Amino acid sequence: MIIANAEELGALLRRARKDKGMTQGDLAAVVDVSRQWVIAAEAGAPTARLDLVLDALRAVDLVVDVAPDEPDDALETVLGRARG
């Protein structure tokens, strides 16, 4: 799955937490953060600490897999034509 922004990552965290039957308080306890932190992270807070976000994702059985972005061939074709 491709995540484009903090809001999408937060929504994914929320869905996975609910799928595991965890409350925000449960997740907060596992990650050792406040429930308010979980609320902010699930809302896509852009200032959430990366290490804690990774811990929260791991707590709901998600991992981050980073891969190079592949250019859209159609877009490259159009841009190539425009460049001459």
C-alpha positions in Angstrom: 0.0 0.0 0.0 1.3 3.4 -0.9 0.8 6.1 1.8 1.0 9.6 0.5 0.7 11.7 3.7 0.5 11.7 7.5 -3.3 11.6 7.4 -3.3 8.4 5.4 -0.8 6.8 7.7 -2.8 7.8 10.7 -6.0 6.4 9.2 -4.2 3.1 8.5 -3.0 3.0 12.1 -6.6 3.6 13.3 -8.0 0.8 11.1 -5.4 -1.7 12.1 -5.8 -0.9 15.8 -9.6 -1.4 15.6 -9.1 -4.6 13.6 -7.0 -5.9 16.4 -9.8 -5.0 18.9 -7.5 -2.5 20.7 -8.7 0.8 22.2 -6.7 3.9 21.9 -5.8 3.4 25.6 -4.6 -0.1 24.9 -2.3 1.1 22.1 -1.0 4.0 24.2 -0.1 1.5 27.0 1.8 -0.8 24.6 3.7 2.1 23.0 4.2 3.9 26.4 2.6 7.1 25.2 -0.5 9.0 26.2 -4.0 8.4 24.7 -3.8 12.0 23.4 -0.6 11.0 21.5 -2.5 8.1 19.8 -5.4 10.4 19.0 -3.0 12.9 17.3 -1.1 10.2 15.5 -4.3 8.7 14.1 -5.4 12.1 13.0 -2.1 12.5 11.0 -0.2 14.8 13.2 2.8 15.8 11.1 5.0 16.3 14.2 4.5 12.8 15.7 7.9 11.3 16.5 8.9 8.7 13.9 10.2 6.2 16.4 6.9 6.2 18.2 4.9 6.0 15.0 7.0 2.9 14.0 6.4 1.4 17.5 2.6 2.0 17.2 2.5 0.5 13.7 4.4 -2.6 14.9 2.0 -2.9 17.9 -0.8 -3.4 15.4 1.2 -5.8 13.3 2.2 -3.3 10.5 5.7 -2.7 9.2 7.0 0.0 6.9 8.5 -1.1 3.6 10.3 1.6 1.7 10.8 1.3 -2.0 12.0 3.6 -4.8 9.2 5.5 -6.5 8.6 4.3 -10.0 7.8 7.1 -12.5 4.5 6.9 -14.3 5.4 5.9 -17.9 2.5 7.8 -19.3 3.5 10.9 -17.5 7.1 10.5 -18.6 5.9 10.2 -22.2 3.9 13.4 -22.0 6.7 15.3 -20.3 9.1 14.0 -22.8 7.0 15.3 -25.7 6.6 18.7 -23.9 10.4 19.0 -23.5 10.8 18.5 -27.2 
